[in-house]
Structures are given as C-alpha cells and as structure tokens.
Amino acid sequence: MISALSGPSTYTTSSSGSSNKNHQQGSKAAATSTSNNRVEGTFCLPIVYGSIAFYLGKQAANECTHRWTLYVRGPNGDEDLSCVIRKVIFQLHPSFPQPIREVTSPPFELTEKGWSV
C-alpha cells in the first residue's frame, strides 16, 4: 500500500466551489456551511491520498493480473469529505480507455483491473 499524509494546509473555498491551497501552515479560521452543505471559509484539513493494489493470482487473465484502487480520504478513512471536496480528477496512463476520470461523490476512489500496478 502506498499512501501519503498531507499535513494541515490552509484551503480557501468560495460558494462557487473553487478552492485555492494557501501554503500558510497552521492557520485556522471559522468556516460556515452553505445551503448545499459545502463549507465556505478558511480551514485546515488533513487528507490521505494514495493507492493500493492486490495480485489476483495465477488464475487471473494475463491482461488483468492486479486489482488496484486510487483514493483521496480523510485521516481516519471514513470521513465524508463532500462538504469540502467537490470532485477528484484521476489522470491515468494514456493507454487506459478514458484516461482522465472524474469522481464527484464520496468515496473519492477509483478501482480498476490491469496487468500491472
């Protein structure tokens, strides 16, 4: 399993849903909820992003030897990030059909089968 924990970074969101990462570490300010349950304001949010892959065994087809998942999660793995993340865009290798994938609801994960990890 490959994962990385991003330290607390400050994000600023607007009601349009766009966000800008501000590299000022540790700043915290009050955040308010908008009518569509998205958070507006400045806040610190630790996230975990990474991938996990499983070998499917010798019985797997030659072109599908592994099942893998890419993910963006909260630090405990079960938080609903939809109040601060509108979508996650995964860019895969160009050999995949539809190599740019957009996930617009939690869980922000993408699972596929392939010949390698």
C-alpha positions as CSV (number, residue, x, y, z in Angstrom):
1,M,0.0,0.0,0.0
2,I,1.3,3.4,-0.9
3,S,-0.2,6.3,0.9
4,A,0.9,9.8,1.9
5,L,-0.5,12.0,4.6
6,S,-0.6,15.7,3.8
7,G,0.0,17.9,6.8
8,P,-2.5,20.6,7.7
9,S,-2.7,23.1,4.9
10,T,-5.0,26.0,4.6
11,Y,-7.7,25.9,1.9
12,T,-10.0,28.8,1.0
13,T,-13.2,27.9,-0.7
14,S,-15.9,30.1,-2.2
15,S,-19.6,29.4,-2.8
16,S,-18.7,28.6,-6.5
17,G,-16.8,25.6,-5.2
18,S,-13.4,26.6,-6.4
19,S,-10.6,26.2,-3.9
20,N,-7.1,27.6,-3.6
21,K,-4.4,26.0,-1.5
22,N,-2.6,28.5,0.6
23,H,0.8,27.3,1.8
24,Q,0.5,29.1,5.2
25,Q,0.6,26.2,7.6
26,G,-1.5,26.1,10.7
27,S,-3.9,29.0,10.1
28,K,-7.4,28.3,11.3
29,A,-10.5,30.4,10.9
30,A,-14.2,30.0,11.3
31,A,-15.9,28.1,8.4
32,T,-19.5,28.4,7.6
33,S,-21.8,26.0,5.9
34,T,-23.6,27.0,2.7
35,S,-27.1,25.8,1.6
36,N,-25.6,23.0,-0.4
37,N,-23.7,21.6,2.6
38,R,-20.3,22.8,1.3
39,V,-18.0,24.6,3.7
40,E,-17.1,28.2,3.0
41,G,-14.2,29.9,4.7
42,T,-10.6,29.1,5.6
43,F,-9.8,25.8,7.4
44,C,-7.1,23.2,7.9
45,L,-7.8,19.7,6.5
46,P,-5.5,16.7,6.7
47,I,-6.2,14.3,3.8
48,V,-4.8,10.9,2.8
49,Y,-4.2,10.1,-0.8
50,G,-2.7,7.0,-2.3
51,S,-3.2,3.7,-4.0
52,I,-3.5,0.0,-3.0
53,A,-3.1,-3.0,-5.3
54,F,-3.8,-6.7,-5.0
55,Y,-2.4,-9.5,-7.1
56,L,-5.3,-11.6,-8.4
57,G,-3.3,-14.8,-8.5
58,K,-2.2,-17.2,-11.2
59,Q,-5.7,-17.8,-12.4
60,A,-6.2,-14.2,-13.4
61,A,-6.2,-13.3,-17.1
62,N,-2.8,-12.1,-18.4
63,E,-4.1,-8.6,-19.1
64,C,-5.8,-8.3,-15.6
65,T,-3.3,-9.6,-13.0
66,H,-4.0,-6.9,-10.4
67,R,-7.0,-5.0,-8.9
68,W,-6.0,-1.5,-7.8
69,T,-7.7,1.5,-6.1
70,L,-6.7,5.1,-6.1
71,Y,-8.2,7.2,-3.3
72,V,-8.5,10.5,-1.5
73,R,-9.7,10.1,2.1
74,G,-9.8,11.7,5.5
75,P,-7.2,10.7,8.0
76,N,-9.5,8.0,9.6
77,G,-10.7,6.7,6.2
78,D,-14.4,7.1,6.9
79,E,-15.0,10.9,6.9
80,D,-17.4,12.5,4.4
81,L,-15.2,15.0,2.5
82,S,-18.0,16.1,0.2
83,C,-18.5,19.2,2.3
84,V,-15.1,20.5,1.3
85,I,-14.2,18.5,-1.9
86,R,-16.5,18.8,-4.9
87,K,-14.6,16.3,-7.2
88,V,-11.4,14.4,-7.6
89,I,-9.8,14.0,-11.0
90,F,-7.6,11.0,-11.5
91,Q,-5.3,11.1,-14.5
92,L,-4.3,7.5,-15.7
93,H,-1.8,6.4,-18.2
94,P,-2.9,7.3,-21.8
95,S,-3.2,3.5,-22.6
96,F,-6.4,3.3,-20.5
97,P,-9.8,4.0,-22.1
98,Q,-10.9,7.4,-20.8
99,P,-7.6,8.1,-19.0
100,I,-9.0,11.2,-17.2
101,R,-11.6,10.1,-14.6
102,E,-13.7,12.4,-12.5
103,V,-15.2,11.2,-9.2
104,T,-17.9,13.7,-8.0
105,S,-19.2,12.0,-4.8
106,P,-17.7,10.1,-1.9
107,P,-16.0,7.8,-1.6
108,F,-13.5,9.6,-3.8
109,E,-12.0,6.3,-5.1
110,L,-11.3,4.7,-8.5
111,T,-10.9,0.9,-8.8
112,E,-9.8,-0.9,-11.9
113,K,-8.2,-4.2,-13.0
114,G,-5.0,-4.2,-15.1
115,W,-1.8,-6.1,-15.9
116,S,0.4,-4.1,-13.5
117,V,0.5,-1.6,-10.7
